[in-house]
Amino acid sequence: MRTNFRHAICTTGAAVIMVGGALSTAAAQSYIATEPVETRVVREPLNLTPAQRTTVYRTIVPQGRGKQPIIKERVVT
């Protein structure tokens, strides 16, 4: 008799937690904007030297256990 009672309590408790979690998640995701939102970012272009504009692209190829990865680099100025 005890086992059935524990099972019923656990099942009911789990269902309540799942429904409560679903409701709180849905409430957290809703947002109502009553006024129009405008975002504006104004910034002057940066004065960079060619060395500061250099981009390095790295591709890392893993080799497996105990081996060093292969690293390929491409420098773009």
PQR file with spaces between the fields and no chain letter, atoms N, CA, C, O and H, PARSE charges and radii, in Angstrom:
ATOM       1  N    MET     1       0.816   -1.197    0.000 -0.4000 1.5000
ATOM       2  CA   MET     1       0.000    0.000    0.000 -0.0000 2.0000
ATOM       3  C    MET     1       0.860    1.260    0.000  0.5500 1.7000
ATOM       4  O    MET     1       0.536    2.243   -0.667 -0.5500 1.4000
ATOM       5  N    ARG     2       1.961    1.222    0.756 -0.4000 1.5000
ATOM       6  CA   ARG     2       2.838    2.373    0.818 -0.0000 2.0000
ATOM       7  C    ARG     2       3.437    2.698   -0.548  0.5500 1.7000
ATOM       8  O    ARG     2       3.546    3.867   -0.919 -0.5500 1.4000
ATOM       9  H    ARG     2       2.223    0.423    1.298  0.4000 1.0000
ATOM      10  N    THR     3       3.816    1.684   -1.283 -0.4000 1.5000
ATOM      11  CA   THR     3       4.459    1.893   -2.572 -0.0000 2.0000
ATOM      12  C    THR     3       3.520    2.614   -3.533  0.5500 1.7000
ATOM      13  O    THR     3       3.951    3.533   -4.229 -0.5500 1.4000
ATOM      14  H    THR     3       3.727    0.735   -0.982  0.4000 1.0000
ATOM      15  N    ASN     4       2.263    2.228   -3.590 -0.4000 1.5000
ATOM      16  CA   ASN     4       1.306    2.880   -4.480 -0.0000 2.0000
ATOM      17  C    ASN     4       1.098    4.331   -4.074  0.5500 1.7000
ATOM      18  O    ASN     4       0.976    5.203   -4.933 -0.5500 1.4000
ATOM      19  H    ASN     4       1.912    1.482   -3.025  0.4000 1.0000
ATOM      20  N    PHE     5       1.057    4.596   -2.777 -0.4000 1.5000
ATOM      21  CA   PHE     5       0.870    5.959   -2.296 -0.0000 2.0000
ATOM      22  C    PHE     5       2.062    6.831   -2.682  0.5500 1.7000
ATOM      23  O    PHE     5       1.886    7.959   -3.141 -0.5500 1.4000
ATOM      24  H    PHE     5       1.157    3.887   -2.079  0.4000 1.0000
ATOM      25  N    ARG     6       3.274    6.308   -2.494 -0.4000 1.5000
ATOM      26  CA   ARG     6       4.470    7.064   -2.876 -0.0000 2.0000
ATOM      27  C    ARG     6       4.490    7.331   -4.380  0.5500 1.7000
ATOM      28  O    ARG     6       4.840    8.426   -4.820 -0.5500 1.4000
ATOM      29  H    ARG     6       3.417    5.392   -2.121  0.4000 1.0000
ATOM      30  N    HIS     7       4.118    6.333   -5.150 -0.4000 1.5000
ATOM      31  CA   HIS     7       4.102    6.491   -6.607 -0.0000 2.0000
ATOM      32  C    HIS     7       3.111    7.582   -7.006  0.5500 1.7000
ATOM      33  O    HIS     7       3.409    8.412   -7.864 -0.5500 1.4000
ATOM      34  H    HIS     7       3.834    5.443   -4.792  0.4000 1.0000
ATOM      35  N    ALA     8       1.935    7.579   -6.384 -0.4000 1.5000
ATOM      36  CA   ALA     8       0.917    8.578   -6.710 -0.0000 2.0000
ATOM      37  C    ALA     8       1.406    9.974   -6.340  0.5500 1.7000
ATOM      38  O    ALA     8       1.207   10.921   -7.101 -0.5500 1.4000
ATOM      39  H    ALA     8       1.692    6.904   -5.686  0.4000 1.0000
ATOM      40  N    ILE     9       2.040   10.111   -5.185 -0.4000 1.5000
ATOM      41  CA   ILE     9       2.541   11.420   -4.756 -0.0000 2.0000
ATOM      42  C    ILE     9       3.648   11.898   -5.694  0.5500 1.7000
ATOM      43  O    ILE     9       3.664   13.064   -6.088 -0.5500 1.4000
ATOM      44  H    ILE     9       2.201    9.342   -4.567  0.4000 1.0000
ATOM      45  N    CYS    10       4.561   11.017   -6.050 -0.4000 1.5000
ATOM      46  CA   CYS    10       5.659   11.393   -6.943 -0.0000 2.0000
ATOM      47  C    CYS    10       5.148   11.770   -8.326  0.5500 1.7000
ATOM      48  O    CYS    10       5.619   12.740   -8.918 -0.5500 1.4000
ATOM      49  H    CYS    10       4.548   10.070   -5.730  0.4000 1.0000
ATOM      50  N    THR    11       4.189   11.009   -8.844 -0.4000 1.5000
ATOM      51  CA   THR    11       3.635   11.286  -10.168 -0.0000 2.0000
ATOM      52  C    THR    11       2.907   12.620  -10.170  0.5500 1.7000
ATOM      53  O    THR    11       3.075   13.422  -11.089 -0.5500 1.4000
ATOM      54  H    THR    11       3.806   10.221   -8.363  0.4000 1.0000
ATOM      55  N    THR    12       2.100   12.861   -9.145 -0.4000 1.5000
ATOM      56  CA   THR    12       1.366   14.123   -9.060 -0.0000 2.0000
ATOM      57  C    THR    12       2.331   15.283   -8.889  0.5500 1.7000
ATOM      58  O    THR    12       2.161   16.328   -9.517 -0.5500 1.4000
ATOM      59  H    THR    12       1.963   12.210   -8.398  0.4000 1.0000
ATOM      60  N    GLY    13       3.338   15.114   -8.050 -0.4000 1.5000
ATOM      61  CA   GLY    13       4.326   16.170   -7.832 -0.0000 2.0000
ATOM      62  C    GLY    13       5.086   16.494   -9.101  0.5500 1.7000
ATOM      63  O    GLY    13       5.332   17.663   -9.397 -0.5500 1.4000
ATOM      64  H    GLY    13       3.477   14.265   -7.540  0.4000 1.0000
ATOM      65  N    ALA    14       5.461   15.472   -9.852 -0.4000 1.5000
ATOM      66  CA   ALA    14       6.190   15.693  -11.107 -0.0000 2.0000
ATOM      67  C    ALA    14       5.312   16.433  -12.111  0.5500 1.7000
ATOM      68  O    ALA    14       5.796   17.316  -12.819 -0.5500 1.4000
ATOM      69  H    ALA    14       5.261   14.522   -9.611  0.4000 1.0000
ATOM      70  N    ALA    15       4.038   16.089  -12.180 -0.4000 1.5000
ATOM      71  CA   ALA    15       3.125   16.757  -13.105 -0.0000 2.0000
ATOM      72  C    ALA    15       2.953   18.226  -12.727  0.5500 1.7000
ATOM      73  O    ALA    15       2.926   19.093  -13.601 -0.5500 1.4000
ATOM      74  H    ALA    15       3.645   15.372  -11.604  0.4000 1.0000
ATOM      75  N    VAL    16       2.837   18.506  -11.439 -0.4000 1.5000
ATOM      76  CA   VAL    16       2.681   19.893  -10.986 -0.0000 2.0000
ATOM      77  C    VAL    16       3.929   20.700  -11.301  0.5500 1.7000
ATOM      78  O    VAL    16       3.828   21.851  -11.727 -0.5500 1.4000
ATOM      79  H    VAL    16       2.858   17.801  -10.729  0.4000 1.0000
ATOM      80  N    ILE    17       5.091   20.124  -11.103 -0.4000 1.5000
ATOM      81  CA   ILE    17       6.347   20.823  -11.393 -0.0000 2.0000
ATOM      82  C    ILE    17       6.470   21.095  -12.885  0.5500 1.7000
ATOM      83  O    ILE    17       6.906   22.178  -13.274 -0.5500 1.4000
ATOM      84  H    ILE    17       5.174   19.189  -10.757  0.4000 1.0000
ATOM      85  N    MET    18       6.096   20.140  -13.729 -0.4000 1.5000
ATOM      86  CA   MET    18       6.194   20.326  -15.181 -0.0000 2.0000
ATOM      87  C    MET    18       5.247   21.426  -15.646  0.5500 1.7000
ATOM      88  O    MET    18       5.634   22.270  -16.455 -0.5500 1.4000
ATOM      89  H    MET    18       5.741   19.260  -13.413  0.4000 1.0000
ATOM      90  N    VAL    19       4.001   21.432  -15.144 -0.4000 1.5000
ATOM      91  CA   VAL    19       3.048   22.463  -15.556 -0.0000 2.0000
ATOM      92  C    VAL    19       3.505   23.822  -15.045  0.5500 1.7000
ATOM      93  O    VAL    19       3.432   24.812  -15.773 -0.5500 1.4000
ATOM      94  H    VAL    19       3.686   20.747  -14.487  0.4000 1.0000
ATOM      95  N    GLY    20       3.974   23.883  -13.806 -0.4000 1.5000
ATOM      96  CA   GLY    20       4.464   25.146  -13.253 -0.0000 2.0000
ATOM      97  C    GLY    20       5.664   25.660  -14.021  0.5500 1.7000
ATOM      98  O    GLY    20       5.779   26.862  -14.260 -0.5500 1.4000
ATOM      99  H    GLY    20       4.034   23.078  -13.215  0.4000 1.0000
ATOM     100  N    GLY    21       6.558   24.765  -14.410 -0.4000 1.5000
ATOM     101  CA   GLY    21       7.723   25.162  -15.194 -0.0000 2.0000
ATOM     102  C    GLY    21       7.340   25.678  -16.565  0.5500 1.7000
ATOM     103  O    GLY    21       7.930   26.640  -17.058 -0.5500 1.4000
ATOM     104  H    GLY    21       6.464   23.789  -14.216  0.4000 1.0000
ATOM     105  N    ALA    22       6.358   25.048  -17.183 -0.4000 1.5000
ATOM     106  CA   ALA    22       5.912   25.489  -18.504 -0.0000 2.0000
ATOM     107  C    ALA    22       5.264   26.861  -18.422  0.5500 1.7000
ATOM     108  O    ALA    22       5.474   27.698  -19.300 -0.5500 1.4000
ATOM     109  H    ALA    22       5.879   24.267  -16.782  0.4000 1.0000
ATOM     110  N    LEU    23       4.488   27.099  -17.389 -0.4000 1.5000
ATOM     111  CA   LEU    23       3.839   28.397  -17.249 -0.0000 2.0000
ATOM     112  C    LEU    23       4.841   29.500  -16.966  0.5500 1.7000
ATOM     113  O    LEU    23       4.717   30.597  -17.510 -0.5500 1.4000
ATOM     114  H    LEU    23       4.318   26.418  -16.676  0.4000 1.0000
ATOM     115  N    SER    24       5.820   29.236  -16.134 -0.4000 1.5000
ATOM     116  CA   SER    24       6.803   30.275  -15.830 -0.0000 2.0000
ATOM     117  C    SER    24       7.682   30.565  -17.039  0.5500 1.7000
ATOM     118  O    SER    24       8.092   31.708  -17.238 -0.5500 1.4000
ATOM     119  H    SER    24       5.921   28.345  -15.692  0.4000 1.0000
ATOM     120  N    THR    25       7.977   29.556  -17.847 -0.4000 1.5000
ATOM     121  CA   THR    25       8.769   29.764  -19.057 -0.0000 2.0000
ATOM     122  C    THR    25       7.999   30.604  -20.063  0.5500 1.7000
ATOM     123  O    THR    25       8.564   31.507  -20.680 -0.5500 1.4000
ATOM     124  H    THR    25       7.644   28.627  -17.685  0.4000 1.0000
ATOM     125  N    ALA    26       6.723   30.317  -20.230 -0.4000 1.5000
ATOM     126  CA   ALA    26       5.911   31.080  -21.174 -0.0000 2.0000
ATOM     127  C    ALA    26       5.768   32.524  -20.711  0.5500 1.7000
ATOM     128  O    ALA    26       5.780   33.439  -21.535 -0.5500 1.4000
ATOM     129  H    ALA    26       6.265   29.584  -19.729  0.4000 1.0000
ATOM     130  N    ALA    27       5.637   32.737  -19.426 -0.4000 1.5000
ATOM     131  CA   ALA    27       5.501   34.093  -18.915 -0.0000 2.0000
ATOM     132  C    ALA    27       6.808   34.860  -19.079  0.5500 1.7000
ATOM     133  O    ALA    27       6.777   36.071  -19.302 -0.5500 1.4000
ATOM     134  H    ALA    27       5.628   31.994  -18.757  0.4000 1.0000
ATOM     135  N    ALA    28       7.939   34.201  -18.977 -0.4000 1.5000
ATOM     136  CA   ALA    28       9.224   34.873  -19.080 -0.0000 2.0000
ATOM     137  C    ALA    28       9.512   35.299  -20.513  0.5500 1.7000
ATOM     138  O    ALA    28      10.299   36.222  -20.724 -0.5500 1.4000
ATOM     139  H    ALA    28       7.964   33.218  -18.796  0.4000 1.0000
ATOM     140  N    GLN    29       8.903   34.663  -21.497 -0.4000 1.5000
ATOM     141  CA   GLN    29       9.215   34.960  -22.885 -0.0000 2.0000
ATOM     142  C    GLN    29       8.322   36.038  -23.480  0.5500 1.7000
ATOM     143  O    GLN    29       8.619   36.543  -24.562 -0.5500 1.4000
ATOM     144  H    GLN    29       8.263   33.913  -21.325  0.4000 1.0000
ATOM     145  N    SER    30       7.242   36.402  -22.807 -0.4000 1.5000
ATOM     146  CA   SER    30       6.350   37.389  -23.400 -0.0000 2.0000
ATOM     147  C    SER    30       6.783   38.803  -23.032  0.5500 1.7000
ATOM     148  O    SER    30       7.101   39.093  -21.879 -0.5500 1.4000
ATOM     149  H    SER    30       7.001   35.991  -21.928  0.4000 1.0000
ATOM     150  N    TYR    31       6.788   39.674  -24.038 -0.4000 1.5000
ATOM     151  CA   TYR    31       7.156   41.069  -23.855 -0.0000 2.0000
ATOM     152  C    TYR    31       6.274   41.897  -24.757  0.5500 1.7000
ATOM     153  O    TYR    31       6.160   41.622  -25.952 -0.5500 1.4000
ATOM     154  H    TYR    31       6.529   39.438  -24.975  0.4000 1.0000
ATOM     155  N    ILE    32       5.653   42.906  -24.193 -0.4000 1.5000
ATOM     156  CA   ILE    32       4.772   43.772  -24.969 -0.0000 2.0000
ATOM     157  C    ILE    32       5.377   45.168  -24.978  0.5500 1.7000
ATOM     158  O    ILE    32       5.554   45.781  -23.926 -0.5500 1.4000
ATOM     159  H    ILE    32       5.745   43.130  -23.223  0.4000 1.0000
ATOM     160  N    ALA    33       5.693   45.666  -26.163 -0.4000 1.5000
ATOM     161  CA   ALA    33       6.237   47.014  -26.303 -0.0000 2.0000
ATOM     162  C    ALA    33       5.079   47.963  -26.561  0.5500 1.7000
ATOM     163  O    ALA    33       4.394   47.842  -27.578 -0.5500 1.4000
ATOM     164  H    ALA    33       5.549   45.168  -27.018  0.4000 1.0000
ATOM     165  N    THR    34       4.853   48.903  -25.656 -0.4000 1.5000
ATOM     166  CA   THR    34       3.735   49.830  -25.814 -0.0000 2.0000
ATOM     167  C    THR    34       4.123   51.040  -26.652  0.5500 1.7000
ATOM     168  O    THR    34       3.254   51.685  -27.237 -0.5500 1.4000
ATOM     169  H    THR    34       5.409   49.001  -24.831  0.4000 1.0000
ATOM     170  N    GLU    35       5.403   51.358  -26.720 -0.4000 1.5000
ATOM     171  CA   GLU    35       5.868   52.477  -27.519 -0.0000 2.0000
ATOM     172  C    GLU    35       6.854   51.968  -28.567  0.5500 1.7000
ATOM     173  O    GLU    35       7.543   50.977  -28.328 -0.5500 1.4000
ATOM     174  H    GLU    35       6.109   50.834  -26.244  0.4000 1.0000
ATOM     175  N    PRO    36       6.934   52.621  -29.713 -0.5600 1.5000
ATOM     176  CA   PRO    36       7.917   52.182  -30.699  0.2800 2.0000
ATOM     177  C    PRO    36       9.338   52.336  -30.166  0.5500 1.7000
ATOM     178  O    PRO    36       9.673   53.323  -29.510 -0.5500 1.4000
ATOM     179  N    VAL    37      10.148   51.350  -30.461 -0.4000 1.5000
ATOM     180  CA   VAL    37      11.526   51.341  -29.980 -0.0000 2.0000
ATOM     181  C    VAL    37      12.441   51.665  -31.151  0.5500 1.7000
ATOM     182  O    VAL    37      12.366   51.021  -32.198 -0.5500 1.4000
ATOM     183  H    VAL    37       9.875   50.549  -30.994  0.4000 1.0000
ATOM     184  N    GLU    38      13.306   52.662  -30.980 -0.4000 1.5000
ATOM     185  CA   GLU    38      14.232   53.040  -32.033 -0.0000 2.0000
ATOM     186  C    GLU    38      15.651   52.909  -31.507  0.5500 1.7000
ATOM     187  O    GLU    38      15.981   53.443  -30.448 -0.5500 1.4000
ATOM     188  H    GLU    38      13.367   53.185  -30.130  0.4000 1.0000
ATOM     189  N    THR    39      16.479   52.206  -32.242 -0.4000 1.5000
ATOM     190  CA   THR    39      17.873   52.031  -31.855 -0.0000 2.0000
ATOM     191  C    THR    39      18.732   52.663  -32.934  0.5500 1.7000
ATOM     192  O    THR    39      18.592   52.351  -34.117 -0.5500 1.4000
ATOM     193  H    THR    39      16.211   51.773  -33.102  0.4000 1.0000
ATOM     194  N    ARG    40      19.614   53.546  -32.522 -0.4000 1.5000
ATOM     195  CA   ARG    40      20.480   54.207  -33.485 -0.0000 2.0000
ATOM     196  C    ARG    40      21.890   54.268  -32.910  0.5500 1.7000
ATOM     197  O    ARG    40      22.102   54.769  -31.806 -0.5500 1.4000
ATOM     198  H    ARG    40      19.727   53.799  -31.561  0.4000 1.0000
ATOM     199  N    VAL    41      22.833   53.759  -33.662 -0.4000 1.5000
ATOM     200  CA   VAL    41      24.231   53.808  -33.260 -0.0000 2.0000
ATOM     201  C    VAL    41      24.976   54.608  -34.312  0.5500 1.7000
ATOM     202  O    VAL    41      25.036   54.219  -35.478 -0.5500 1.4000
ATOM     203  H    VAL    41      22.661   53.352  -34.559  0.4000 1.0000
ATOM     204  N    VAL    42      25.539   55.723  -33.892 -0.4000 1.5000
ATOM     205  CA   VAL    42      26.280   56.580  -34.810 -0.0000 2.0000
ATOM     206  C    VAL    42      27.731   56.615  -34.331  0.5500 1.7000
ATOM     207  O    VAL    42      28.023   56.996  -33.197 -0.5500 1.4000
ATOM     208  H    VAL    42      25.490   56.039  -32.944  0.4000 1.0000
ATOM     209  N    ARG    43      28.616   56.211  -35.217 -0.4000 1.5000
ATOM     210  CA   ARG    43      30.026   56.169  -34.855 -0.0000 2.0000
ATOM     211  C    ARG    43      30.850   56.523  -36.087  0.5500 1.7000
ATOM     212  O    ARG    43      30.535   56.108  -37.202 -0.5500 1.4000
ATOM     213  H    ARG    43      28.378   55.902  -36.138  0.4000 1.0000
ATOM     214  N    GLU    44      31.887   57.281  -35.872 -0.4000 1.5000
ATOM     215  CA   GLU    44      32.772   57.630  -36.979 -0.0000 2.0000
ATOM     216  C    GLU    44      33.662   56.440  -37.313  0.5500 1.7000
ATOM     217  O    GLU    44      33.980   55.639  -36.433 -0.5500 1.4000
ATOM     218  H    GLU    44      32.143   57.618  -34.966  0.4000 1.0000
ATOM     219  N    PRO    45      34.070   56.314  -38.581 -0.5600 1.5000
ATOM     220  CA   PRO    45      34.950   55.207  -38.944  0.2800 2.0000
ATOM     221  C    PRO    45      36.291   55.314  -38.222  0.5500 1.7000
ATOM     222  O    PRO    45      36.801   56.406  -37.975 -0.5500 1.4000
ATOM     223  N    LEU    46      36.839   54.161  -37.895 -0.4000 1.5000
ATOM     224  CA   LEU    46      38.124   54.126  -37.208 -0.0000 2.0000
ATOM     225  C    LEU    46      39.260   54.351  -38.194  0.5500 1.7000
ATOM     226  O    LEU    46      39.237   53.821  -39.305 -0.5500 1.4000
ATOM     227  H    LEU    46      36.425   53.273  -38.096  0.4000 1.0000
ATOM     228  N    ASN    47      40.238   55.122  -37.796 -0.4000 1.5000
ATOM     229  CA   ASN    47      41.433   55.331  -38.615 -0.0000 2.0000
ATOM     230  C    ASN    47      42.458   54.276  -38.223  0.5500 1.7000
ATOM     231  O    ASN    47      43.129   54.405  -37.200 -0.5500 1.4000
ATOM     232  H    ASN    47      40.256   55.553  -36.894  0.4000 1.0000
ATOM     233  N    LEU    48      42.575   53.241  -39.032 -0.4000 1.5000
ATOM     234  CA   LEU    48      43.472   52.132  -38.733 -0.0000 2.0000
ATOM     235  C    LEU    48      44.616   52.090  -39.729  0.5500 1.7000
ATOM     236  O    LEU    48      44.455   52.442  -40.897 -0.5500 1.4000
ATOM     237  H    LEU    48      42.030   53.137  -39.864  0.4000 1.0000
ATOM     238  N    THR    49      45.763   51.658  -39.256 -0.4000 1.5000
ATOM     239  CA   THR    49      46.899   51.419  -40.144 -0.0000 2.0000
ATOM     240  C    THR    49      46.711   50.052  -40.802  0.5500 1.7000
ATOM     241  O    THR    49      45.912   49.251  -40.316 -0.5500 1.4000
ATOM     242  H    THR    49      45.894   51.372  -38.306  0.4000 1.0000
ATOM     243  N    PRO    50      47.427   49.762  -41.894 -0.5600 1.5000
ATOM     244  CA   PRO    50      47.291   48.443  -42.518  0.2800 2.0000
ATOM     245  C    PRO    50      47.610   47.295  -41.560  0.5500 1.7000
ATOM     246  O    PRO    50      46.997   46.231  -41.652 -0.5500 1.4000
ATOM     247  N    ALA    51      48.553   47.492  -40.650 -0.4000 1.5000
ATOM     248  CA   ALA    51      48.891   46.432  -39.696 -0.0000 2.0000
ATOM     249  C    ALA    51      47.732   46.173  -38.736  0.5500 1.7000
ATOM     250  O    ALA    51      47.518   45.036  -38.313 -0.5500 1.4000
ATOM     251  H    ALA    51      49.051   48.356  -40.576  0.4000 1.0000
ATOM     252  N    GLN    52      46.989   47.216  -38.393 -0.4000 1.5000
ATOM     253  CA   GLN    52      45.850   47.054  -37.505 -0.0000 2.0000
ATOM     254  C    GLN    52      44.663   46.395  -38.212  0.5500 1.7000
ATOM     255  O    GLN    52      43.786   45.836  -37.552 -0.5500 1.4000
ATOM     256  H    GLN    52      47.163   48.138  -38.737  0.4000 1.0000
ATOM     257  N    ARG    53      44.628   46.454  -39.546 -0.4000 1.5000
ATOM     258  CA   ARG    53      43.545   45.848  -40.313 -0.0000 2.0000
ATOM     259  C    ARG    53      43.810   44.391  -40.672  0.5500 1.7000
ATOM     260  O    ARG    53      42.981   43.762  -41.330 -0.5500 1.4000
ATOM     261  H    ARG    53      45.341   46.908  -40.081  0.4000 1.0000
ATOM     262  N    THR    54      44.928   43.853  -40.259 -0.4000 1.5000
ATOM     263  CA   THR    54      45.297   42.488  -40.602 -0.0000 2.0000
ATOM     264  C    THR    54      44.366   41.492  -39.914  0.5500 1.7000
ATOM     265  O    THR    54      44.095   41.605  -38.718 -0.5500 1.4000
ATOM     266  H    THR    54      45.601   44.364  -39.725  0.4000 1.0000
ATOM     267  N    THR    55      43.886   40.525  -40.675 -0.4000 1.5000
ATOM     268  CA   THR    55      43.027   39.468  -40.136 -0.0000 2.0000
ATOM     269  C    THR    55      43.740   38.143  -40.316  0.5500 1.7000
ATOM     270  O    THR    55      44.286   37.863  -41.383 -0.5500 1.4000
ATOM     271  H    THR    55      44.106   40.433  -41.646  0.4000 1.0000
ATOM     272  N    VAL    56      43.736   37.332  -39.277 -0.4000 1.5000
ATOM     273  CA   VAL    56      44.356   36.011  -39.326 -0.0000 2.0000
ATOM     274  C    VAL    56      43.253   34.967  -39.211  0.5500 1.7000
ATOM     275  O    VAL    56      42.533   34.927  -38.214 -0.5500 1.4000
ATOM     276  H    VAL    56      43.293   37.559  -38.410  0.4000 1.0000
ATOM     277  N    TYR    57      43.122   34.117  -40.237 -0.4000 1.5000
ATOM     278  CA   TYR    57      42.160   33.017  -40.217 -0.0000 2.0000
ATOM     279  C    TYR    57      42.901   31.745  -39.847  0.5500 1.7000
ATOM     280  O    TYR    57      43.894   31.400  -40.487 -0.5500 1.4000
ATOM     281  H    TYR    57      43.707   34.149  -41.047  0.4000 1.0000
ATOM     282  N    ARG    58      42.433   31.040  -38.822 -0.4000 1.5000
ATOM     283  CA   ARG    58      43.075   29.801  -38.389 -0.0000 2.0000
ATOM     284  C    ARG    58      42.099   28.650  -38.529  0.5500 1.7000
ATOM     285  O    ARG    58      40.945   28.736  -38.108 -0.5500 1.4000
ATOM     286  H    ARG    58      41.626   31.320  -38.302  0.4000 1.0000
ATOM     287  N    THR    59      42.580   27.571  -39.129 -0.4000 1.5000
ATOM     288  CA   THR    59      41.816   26.333  -39.214 -0.0000 2.0000
ATOM     289  C    THR    59      42.557   25.294  -38.389  0.5500 1.7000
ATOM     290  O    THR    59      43.739   25.036  -38.616 -0.5500 1.4000
ATOM     291  H    THR    59      43.517   27.501  -39.471  0.4000 1.0000
ATOM     292  N    ILE    60      41.859   24.703  -37.435 -0.4000 1.5000
ATOM     293  CA   ILE    60      42.478   23.707  -36.560 -0.0000 2.0000
ATOM     294  C    ILE    60      41.857   22.350  -36.873  0.5500 1.7000
ATOM     295  O    ILE    60      40.643   22.172  -36.773 -0.5500 1.4000
ATOM     296  H    ILE    60      40.899   24.913  -37.251  0.4000 1.0000
ATOM     297  N    VAL    61      42.710   21.392  -37.254 -0.4000 1.5000
ATOM     298  CA   VAL    61      42.263   20.043  -37.597 -0.0000 2.0000
ATOM     299  C    VAL    61      42.733   19.096  -36.501  0.5500 1.7000
ATOM     300  O    VAL    61      43.931   18.834  -36.390 -0.5500 1.4000
ATOM     301  H    VAL    61      43.697   21.536  -37.335  0.4000 1.0000
ATOM     302  N    PRO    62      41.801   18.569  -35.676 -0.5600 1.5000
ATOM     303  CA   PRO    62      42.224   17.639  -34.631  0.2800 2.0000
ATOM     304  C    PRO    62      42.718   16.326  -35.228  0.5500 1.7000
ATOM     305  O    PRO    62      42.199   15.866  -36.245 -0.5500 1.4000
ATOM     306  N    GLN    63      43.731   15.719  -34.588 -0.4000 1.5000
ATOM     307  CA   GLN    63      44.326   14.489  -35.099 -0.0000 2.0000
ATOM     308  C    GLN    63      43.936   13.253  -34.304  0.5500 1.7000
ATOM     309  O    GLN    63      44.053   12.139  -34.814 -0.5500 1.4000
ATOM     310  H    GLN    63      44.153   16.092  -33.762  0.4000 1.0000
ATOM     311  N    GLY    64      43.488   13.415  -33.100 -0.4000 1.5000
ATOM     312  CA   GLY    64      43.125   12.241  -32.302 -0.0000 2.0000
ATOM     313  C    GLY    64      43.974   12.147  -31.058  0.5500 1.7000
ATOM     314  O    GLY    64      44.647   13.103  -30.671 -0.5500 1.4000
ATOM     315  H    GLY    64      43.393   14.320  -32.685  0.4000 1.0000
ATOM     316  N    ARG    65      43.937   10.996  -30.441 -0.4000 1.5000
ATOM     317  CA   ARG    65      44.594   10.792  -29.154 -0.0000 2.0000
ATOM     318  C    ARG    65      46.104   10.907  -29.248  0.5500 1.7000
ATOM     319  O    ARG    65      46.744   10.240  -30.061 -0.5500 1.4000
ATOM     320  H    ARG    65      43.391   10.220  -30.755  0.4000 1.0000
ATOM     321  N    GLY    66      46.660   11.757  -28.412 -0.4000 1.5000
ATOM     322  CA   GLY    66      48.100   11.854  -28.283 -0.0000 2.0000
ATOM     323  C    GLY    66      48.815   12.578  -29.409  0.5500 1.7000
ATOM     324  O    GLY    66      50.038   12.714  -29.360 -0.5500 1.4000
ATOM     325  H    GLY    66      46.141   12.300  -27.752  0.4000 1.0000
ATOM     326  N    LYS    67      48.102   13.045  -30.417 -0.4000 1.5000
ATOM     327  CA   LYS    67      48.741   13.736  -31.535 -0.0000 2.0000
ATOM     328  C    LYS    67      48.378   15.218  -31.491  0.5500 1.7000
ATOM     329  O    LYS    67      47.284   15.590  -31.067 -0.5500 1.4000
ATOM     330  H    LYS    67      47.109   12.934  -30.457  0.4000 1.0000
ATOM     331  N    GLN    68      49.294   16.041  -31.926 -0.4000 1.5000
ATOM     332  CA   GLN    68      49.053   17.481  -31.972 -0.0000 2.0000
ATOM     333  C    GLN    68      48.135   17.814  -33.146  0.5500 1.7000
ATOM     334  O    GLN    68      48.209   17.165  -34.190 -0.5500 1.4000
ATOM     335  H    GLN    68      50.183   15.740  -32.271  0.4000 1.0000
ATOM     336  N    PRO    69      47.273   18.814  -32.990 -0.5600 1.5000
ATOM     337  CA   PRO    69      46.402   19.199  -34.121  0.2800 2.0000
ATOM     338  C    PRO    69      47.209   19.898  -35.221  0.5500 1.7000
ATOM     339  O    PRO    69      48.272   20.464  -34.966 -0.5500 1.4000
ATOM     340  N    ILE    70      46.690   19.848  -36.422 -0.4000 1.5000
ATOM     341  CA   ILE    70      47.294   20.558  -37.550 -0.0000 2.0000
ATOM     342  C    ILE    70      46.642   21.946  -37.587  0.5500 1.7000
ATOM     343  O    ILE    70      45.416   22.056  -37.604 -0.5500 1.4000
ATOM     344  H    ILE    70      45.826   19.389  -36.628  0.4000 1.0000
ATOM     345  N    ILE    71      47.456   22.995  -37.598 -0.4000 1.5000
ATOM     346  CA   ILE    71      46.951   24.357  -37.611 -0.0000 2.0000
ATOM     347  C    ILE    71      47.350   25.018  -38.913  0.5500 1.7000
ATOM     348  O    ILE    71      48.534   25.101  -39.238 -0.5500 1.4000
ATOM     349  H    ILE    71      48.452   22.905  -37.584  0.4000 1.0000
ATOM     350  N    LYS    72      46.356   25.490  -39.662 -0.4000 1.5000
ATOM     351  CA   LYS    72      46.609   26.182  -40.929 -0.0000 2.0000
ATOM     352  C    LYS    72      46.232   27.639  -40.711  0.5500 1.7000
ATOM     353  O    LYS    72      45.157   27.935  -40.187 -0.5500 1.4000
ATOM     354  H    LYS    72      45.394   25.422  -39.398  0.4000 1.0000
ATOM     355  N    GLU    73      47.111   28.545  -41.110 -0.4000 1.5000
ATOM     356  CA   GLU    73      46.866   29.969  -40.941 -0.0000 2.0000
ATOM     357  C    GLU    73      46.879   30.675  -42.287  0.5500 1.7000
ATOM     358  O    GLU    73      47.671   30.355  -43.174 -0.5500 1.4000
ATOM     359  H    GLU    73      47.983   28.305  -41.535  0.4000 1.0000
ATOM     360  N    ARG    74      45.978   31.645  -42.415 -0.4000 1.5000
ATOM     361  CA   ARG    74      45.931   32.484  -43.612 -0.0000 2.0000
ATOM     362  C    ARG    74      45.851   33.917  -43.134  0.5500 1.7000
ATOM     363  O    ARG    74      44.924   34.273  -42.406 -0.5500 1.4000
ATOM     364  H    ARG    74      45.335   31.905  -41.695  0.4000 1.0000
ATOM     365  N    VAL    75      46.808   34.753  -43.531 -0.4000 1.5000
ATOM     366  CA   VAL    75      46.861   36.152  -43.114 -0.0000 2.0000
ATOM     367  C    VAL    75      46.355   37.010  -44.253  0.5500 1.7000
ATOM     368  O    VAL    75      46.834   36.913  -45.383 -0.5500 1.4000
ATOM     369  H    VAL    75      47.561   34.464  -44.122  0.4000 1.0000
ATOM     370  N    VAL    76      45.362   37.870  -43.941 -0.4000 1.5000
ATOM     371  CA   VAL    76      44.781   38.754  -44.944 -0.0000 2.0000
ATOM     372  C    VAL    76      44.982   40.187  -44.469  0.5500 1.7000
ATOM     373  O    VAL    76      44.603   40.539  -43.352 -0.5500 1.4000
ATOM     374  H    VAL    76      44.972   37.949  -43.024  0.4000 1.0000
ATOM     375  N    THR    77      45.583   41.015  -45.331 -0.4000 1.5000
ATOM     376  CA   THR    77      45.800   42.424  -44.952 -0.0000 2.0000
ATOM     377  C    THR    77      44.871   43.321  -45.714  0.5500 1.7000
ATOM     378  O    THR    77      44.902   44.538  -45.533 -0.5500 1.4000
ATOM     379  H    THR    77      45.891   40.728  -46.239  0.4000 1.0000
